[in-house]
Amino acid sequence: MKSSSQPLTIWMNRFALLAVLLLPQTLPALEHVVSPADLRKDIRAEAEVRQQNRAKVEQFISSTPVQKALKSARIDSAKVQKAIPLLSDEELARLAAQSEKARKDFAAGSLTNEQLTYIVIALAAAVLVLVLVVR
């Protein structure tokens, strides 16, 4: 019995060794759907967009007409400025778009000081409410 099981064991060992040596070479290389470099590039791009949106909102809030509107509404602009980084990417993008539109409309003369004041109060209140809801 020993003699008949030894060739079978040797044959199985050889087959296993051959399979181990050849199998990795015959399997196709598995690639990630998104490469790490592409992922880093996308993360960097999203961070840049967030920074640009944040800068737009902060610039709008710190402009003279907006500061006057906040002061007349008795809203602390420092609190609004501190709340801006706490907004989500989507909220920040929406607020940046609204801020940019209001800035352009005011610069073009499409908005009166009173209209700008109402817009600023609404935007500042939205920022503060969103931050309070998140906390």
Summary of the structure (lengths in Angstrom):
residues: 135
radius of gyration: 31.2
end to end distance: 76.7
largest distance: 103.3
contacts: 331
relative contact order: 0.10
helix: 83%
strand: 0%
